[in-house]
Amino acid sequence: MTFEVYVHVPFCLRRCGYCDFNTYTATDMGGGASRGNYANMAIREMRLVHDWQLRHGIDEPAASTVFFGGGTPTVLRAADLVRTLDAVRELWGIADDAEITTEANPDTVDADYVRELADGGFNRISFGMQSAVPAVLHTLDRTHTPANVAAGVEAAGAAGMRSSVDLIYGAPGESLDDWRTSVRTAIDLGVNHISAYALTIAPTTKMGRRIAAGRLPRPDDDDEAAKYEIADGLLQSAGLQWYEISNWARPGYESRHNLGYWRNVDWAGIGPGAHSHYNAHDGARGMRSWDIAHPRLWGTAIGEGSVPWGGSETIAAEESLEETIMLGLRLHEGLDTSRLDGIVPESAWRGLEDDGLIVRRGMRAVPTLRGRLLNDTVIERLFSFLD
């Protein structure tokens, strides 16, 4: 049985043109949701959630991972992040070998900030690098420079912390050579974990509106597929093996927190818009809840002494099976096909193998490179047997 804690920090210095996450640039939105008071509110929510768990007989083990995401957690004071982490330790406990991560914008940290995090118990930092090409960073509305990323990784290493960097491919105007430069630069940083995500365009974002108006070209599926293959080849040649469709790591450096999501473990989500997942172990369907999205309304609910949920649901049996398929087919460890005995016929598995989309290792179906590129196709073929 595994338990994780996620803390969402909804503040950013600037909203990137492609971002449709639940983030805000205002420093004070009322209702207790201000940047300066955020740690206090998050800790109050933790206490409310912990009390709710106790009342409902949910007895979680010490947290095996804690992850601060956003937004940009590092726009808060380092002391606030440490204080929030201390509250996790007080309420749920933290395992001795826990992975404790924060995301960071390279513009918002320096060596002193990173050292304060490390001294407070953080042991991993994930930098939003996105690209090593200034023109691409400009298109993405990113304000940092490649030098800032290198300085952050160096500071983390000096403080004894592990580093990861995130990349985005498919930005309008990004060439294949631009992308190769970004991947090689990330590798040269010496980090042991790299994520690479295809740019997705939400129509309500600044970039989405510019694309709709014809001022920027729309991302191209073939271009993104070529860039994925470039990343996979370069990263695996450098010793970073894929373990999830968008993530590569040296053995032992995988993101344990994110693996928990893909394996459907229990987790408590703290902060506006954060999701939680309970009682998912031992084959149970589990329950999912989600926090009120707007920080002001979220803070008002906490101030009234209520767990600030916008809603919750019991996960239906068919939905649970769909999630099992979708999550398993993202992982190098593969999908446990025994979960689909009597549902998916042997001929379907053979068909996926014959089409070069999966390989079978015992009772596991593992996506090939082609299967990763055509992940939606593989999922749709399996979903057809759930009707």
Residue, then its C-alpha position, 0 to 999 in steps of 0.5 A: m500500500t502506497f500513499e503520496v501527497y501532492v501540493h498545488v501552488p497556483f501562482c506564476l510570475r507570468r502566464c505562458g501563452y500555451c498554458d491552460f493549467n489552473t494558475y494565476t499571476a495575481t498575488d492576492m485574490g482575497g478569501g485567504a488566497s494570497r501568495g504570502n499566506y498560501a502556505n498557511m492555507a495549504i496547511r489548514e487544508m491538510r488538517l481538514v483533509h486528514d480529519w476527514q480521512l480519520r472520520h471515514g476510516i482511511d488510514e494511510p501509511a507514511a507518505s512515500t513521495v511528496f510533490f509540489g507542482g503548479g504553477t510555480p511553487t518556487v515563487l513562494r519563499a523557500a521557508d514556506l515550502v519547507r513549512t508546508l512539507d513539515a506539516v505533511r510530516e506532522l500529519w501523515g508522516i514521511a517515509d525515511d526514503a521518501e522522494i520529495t520534489t518541487e517544480a521550479n522555474p529557473d528564474t525563481v531560484d538561486a543557490d541559497y534558495v536551493r540550499e534552504l530547500a535541501d536543508g528542509g528535506f527536499n531531495r529532488i527538483s524539476f526544472g521547467m527548461q522547455s527548450a535550449v533555443p532562445a527563439v523557441l523560448h520566446t514563442l513559448d513566452r518563457t522568460h528564463t535563459p538556458a544559462n539559468v537552467a544550468a545554474g539551477v541544476e548546478a546549485a541542486g547538485a551542490a546541495g545534494m539534490r537530484s534534478s530533472v528537466d522538462l522539455i516541450y516539442g512542437a512549438p510553432g517555428e521549432s525546427l528539427d535541428d532546434w529540437r536536437t539542440s534542446v535534447r542534447t543540451a538537456i543531456d549535457l546538463g548531466v541530469n538523470h531524468i528528462s521529460a519531453y512533452a508534445l505541445t498541446i494547444a488549448p483554444t482558450t490560451k493566448m497561443g491557441r487564439r494566435i493559431a486560430a487567427g492564423r498568426l502562428p502555424r498549428p503544430d503538426d502531428d508528423d513533425e511531433a512524431a519525428k521529434y519524439e523519435i529524435a528524443d527517444g534515440l538521443l536519450q536512450s543513446a545517452g543511457l536514459q531509458w524510457y519508463e513512461i511515454s514522456n519520461w526517460a531516466r537512468p535506472g533508479y532515477e525514475s519519478r516515483h511520485n508520477l509512477g504512483y499516479w500511473r499505478n493508481v495508488d492513493w494520494a491526497g491533493i492539496g490546493p486549488g484544483a488538485h485531485s485526490h484518489y483514495n481506497a484504490h488498493d487491493g483492486a478496489r475501484g476507489m474514490r476521486s475528489w477534486d478541490i475548488a479550482h479558483p483560489r479565492l473560493w478555495g480559500t473561503a471554504i477553508g476559512e469556513g472549516s470545510v474540506p474545499w472540494g468542488g466534487s467527488e465520485t466513486i470510480a465506476a467499474e468500467e471507468s476503473l478498467e479503462e484507466t487501468i488500460m490507459l495507464g498501463l499502456r503508458l509504462h515500460e513495465g506494461l499493462d497487466t493483461s490478466r486484468l482483461d482475461g475474459i474481456v480481450p480475446e487472444s486474437a486481439w493481443r496477437g493483432l496488436e503484436d502483428d501490427g508492431l504496437i506491443v510486445r508481450r512479456g509474460m502477462r504484460a503488454v508493453p508498447t513498442l516505439r510504434g505503439r507509443l507513437l500510436n498510443d491512442t490507437v492501441i487504447e481504442r482497439l482495447f476499449s472496443f471490447l469493453d462495450 
